[in-house]
Amino acid sequence: MQAEGVTFRTGVLVADLPDGTKVTNWAKETVTPDQLKAEFDAVLLAGGAEQSRDLPVPGRDLQGVHFAMEFLPQQNKVVAGDKLKGQIMATDKHVVVIGGGDTGSDCVGTSNRHGAKSVTQFELLPMPPEHEDKPLVWPYWPIKLRTSSSHEEGCQREFAIATKEFIGGEGKDKGKVKALRTVRLEWQGGKMTEIPGSEQVIPADLVLLAMGFVSPVGSILDAFGVDKDARGNARASTEFIGGYATNVPKVFAAGDMRRGQSLVVWAIREGRQAARAIDEALMGASDLPR
Ligand SMILES: Cc1cc2nc3c(=O)[nH]c(=O)nc-3n(C[C@H](O)[C@H](O)[C@H](O)COP(=O)(O)OP(=O)(O)OC[C@H]3O[C@@H](n4cnc5c(N)ncnc54)[C@H](O)[C@@H]3O)c2cc1C
């Protein structure tokens, strides 16, 4: 792609930040949406959907409670050979991962590889059956217990459990998470109720929040003036004509930023189709495959 003339500019955050805003990511430079719109004939928004779902219960601000996406990318960087200061480590810690999906599974695996003392994973929903009930679920996503290689490396899995509070330590551990207060749940007709008397205190020195992603990060879509769908993603269709175009002239959107947190295969497909849509918008026609 470089040989074909693509210029890659890494460490650049696209944002319209008020003066003095502290940005806590790895960008070294900022470019505003207005600069991009002025300099380029087309802009494709493909910034993903990594705004994590939070758990705003008492104690959320204690040290040691992190989003999965604060924890996992650091390890990716280390694996790629970068030296990091202050990496979040699970070594010798009781780790609780909140969220039973794929991101949670990645946290389980990484914590085990760090040498955690124990790894426990919480899921709000009840434990699914080992095998899906095909006639009941087809053609939808088959609901069954999924055990990843991360789980096989060691993990206590708890289902139908909710976290009520993060509990801090005392003395030298003041301000640091030391335990979670939990409650067991009963599910009936898709509704959950807390089971009275089922509260427990579970030790935790590191809590990783992996409860899914709600939308693209921050106010980037607002900064471009791009309309959002009901879930906060960029509004753009995948139609043959006019697909991937947003309401803002010259601005297109694809991948997770358009469809919400999804899969790599969808990002690849949308990237290719968006490339064709942009070629067509610029040239009037396109030979690119759709
Ligand atoms: C922990 C985790 C595990 C996953 N595991 C799998 C899996 O096993 N299989 C699978 O198929 N999918 C998996 N996914 C989903 C998959 O990663 C995404 O669907 C896919 O990467 C989306 O591609 P994208 O190009 O749309 O966005 P992304 O891959 O998210 O890329 C967006 C890029 O834009 C950058 N960016 C965002 N905002 C700005 C800005 N304002 N300025 C500059 N740059 C910006 C981000 O830093 C990022 O590099 C996983 C996702 C997560 C979070």
The ligand as an SDF file (V2000), in Angstrom:
LIG
                    3D

 53 58  0  0  0  0  0  0  0  0999 V2000
  -10.5050   -7.4330   23.0530 C   0  0  0  0  0  0  0  0  0  0  0  0
  -11.1090   -7.6950   21.6990 C   0  0  0  0  0  0  0  0  0  0  0  0
  -11.0260   -8.9610   21.1570 C   0  0  0  0  0  0  0  0  0  0  0  0
  -11.5450   -9.2040   19.8950 C   0  0  0  0  0  0  0  0  0  0  0  0
  -11.4080  -10.4580   19.3660 N   0  0  0  0  0  0  0  0  0  0  0  0
  -11.8560  -10.6890   18.1280 C   0  0  0  0  0  0  0  0  0  0  0  0
  -11.6810  -11.9630   17.5130 C   0  0  0  0  0  0  0  0  0  0  0  0
  -11.1090  -12.8800   18.1180 O   0  0  0  0  0  0  0  0  0  0  0  0
  -12.1380  -12.1320   16.2300 N   0  0  0  0  0  0  0  0  0  0  0  0
  -12.7460  -11.1240   15.5270 C   0  0  0  0  0  0  0  0  0  0  0  0
  -13.1050  -11.3170   14.3630 O   0  0  0  0  0  0  0  0  0  0  0  0
  -12.9210   -9.9110   16.1000 N   0  0  0  0  0  0  0  0  0  0  0  0
  -12.5110   -9.6700   17.3560 C   0  0  0  0  0  0  0  0  0  0  0  0
  -12.6950   -8.4430   17.9200 N   0  0  0  0  0  0  0  0  0  0  0  0
  -13.4010   -7.4150   17.1410 C   0  0  0  0  0  0  0  0  0  0  0  0
  -12.4790   -6.7900   16.1060 C   0  0  0  0  0  0  0  0  0  0  0  0
  -11.2640   -6.4040   16.7340 O   0  0  0  0  0  0  0  0  0  0  0  0
  -13.1610   -5.5720   15.4830 C   0  0  0  0  0  0  0  0  0  0  0  0
  -14.4450   -5.9260   14.9830 O   0  0  0  0  0  0  0  0  0  0  0  0
  -12.3400   -5.0210   14.3140 C   0  0  0  0  0  0  0  0  0  0  0  0
  -11.0200   -4.7750   14.7350 O   0  0  0  0  0  0  0  0  0  0  0  0
  -12.9670   -3.7190   13.7950 C   0  0  0  0  0  0  0  0  0  0  0  0
  -12.1260   -3.1530   12.8440 O   0  0  0  0  0  0  0  0  0  0  0  0
  -12.1820   -1.5900   12.5310 P   0  0  0  0  0  0  0  0  0  0  0  0
  -11.1180   -1.3790   11.5100 O   0  0  0  0  0  0  0  0  0  0  0  0
  -13.5700   -1.1660   12.2270 O   0  0  0  0  0  0  0  0  0  0  0  0
  -11.7960   -0.8740   13.8970 O   0  0  0  0  0  0  0  0  0  0  0  0
  -10.5410   -1.1080   14.8670 P   0  0  0  0  0  0  0  0  0  0  0  0
   -9.8050   -2.3600   14.5700 O   0  0  0  0  0  0  0  0  0  0  0  0
  -11.0780   -0.9000   16.2460 O   0  0  0  0  0  0  0  0  0  0  0  0
   -9.5680    0.0630   14.4620 O   0  0  0  0  0  0  0  0  0  0  0  0
   -9.8550    1.3990   14.7720 C   0  0  0  0  0  0  0  0  0  0  0  0
   -8.5480    2.1590   14.8490 C   0  0  0  0  0  0  0  0  0  0  0  0
   -8.8320    3.5520   14.8360 O   0  0  0  0  0  0  0  0  0  0  0  0
   -8.0770    4.1830   15.8340 C   0  0  0  0  0  0  0  0  0  0  0  0
   -8.8000    5.3810   16.2790 N   0  0  0  0  0  0  0  0  0  0  0  0
   -9.9770    5.4480   16.9350 C   0  0  0  0  0  0  0  0  0  0  0  0
  -10.3570    6.7230   17.1490 N   0  0  0  0  0  0  0  0  0  0  0  0
   -9.3820    7.4790   16.5990 C   0  0  0  0  0  0  0  0  0  0  0  0
   -9.1800    8.8890   16.5010 C   0  0  0  0  0  0  0  0  0  0  0  0
  -10.0460    9.7630   16.9900 N   0  0  0  0  0  0  0  0  0  0  0  0
   -8.0440    9.3260   15.8910 N   0  0  0  0  0  0  0  0  0  0  0  0
   -7.1420    8.4580   15.3700 C   0  0  0  0  0  0  0  0  0  0  0  0
   -7.2830    7.1260   15.4370 N   0  0  0  0  0  0  0  0  0  0  0  0
   -8.3910    6.6460   16.0440 C   0  0  0  0  0  0  0  0  0  0  0  0
   -7.9430    3.1410   16.9380 C   0  0  0  0  0  0  0  0  0  0  0  0
   -6.8040    3.4300   17.7390 O   0  0  0  0  0  0  0  0  0  0  0  0
   -7.7750    1.8680   16.1250 C   0  0  0  0  0  0  0  0  0  0  0  0
   -6.4300    1.6160   15.7900 O   0  0  0  0  0  0  0  0  0  0  0  0
  -12.1870   -8.1710   19.1820 C   0  0  0  0  0  0  0  0  0  0  0  0
  -12.2800   -6.8870   19.7430 C   0  0  0  0  0  0  0  0  0  0  0  0
  -11.7530   -6.6630   20.9890 C   0  0  0  0  0  0  0  0  0  0  0  0
  -11.8490   -5.2740   21.5850 C   0  0  0  0  0  0  0  0  0  0  0  0
  1  2  1  0
  2  3  1  0
  2 52  2  0
  3  4  2  0
  4  5  1  0
  4 50  1  0
  5  6  2  0
  6  7  1  0
  6 13  1  0
  7  8  2  0
  7  9  1  0
  9 10  1  0
 10 11  2  0
 10 12  1  0
 12 13  2  0
 13 14  1  0
 14 15  1  0
 14 50  1  0
 15 16  1  0
 16 17  1  0
 16 18  1  0
 18 19  1  0
 18 20  1  0
 20 21  1  0
 20 22  1  0
 22 23  1  0
 23 24  1  0
 24 25  2  0
 24 26  1  0
 24 27  1  0
 27 28  1  0
 28 29  2  0
 28 30  1  0
 28 31  1  0
 31 32  1  0
 32 33  1  0
 33 34  1  0
 33 48  1  0
 34 35  1  0
 35 36  1  0
 35 46  1  0
 36 37  1  0
 36 45  1  0
 37 38  2  0
 38 39  1  0
 39 40  1  0
 39 45  2  0
 40 41  1  0
 40 42  2  0
 42 43  1  0
 43 44  2  0
 44 45  1  0
 46 47  1  0
 46 48  1  0
 48 49  1  0
 50 51  2  0
 51 52  1  0
 52 53  1  0
M  END
$$$$
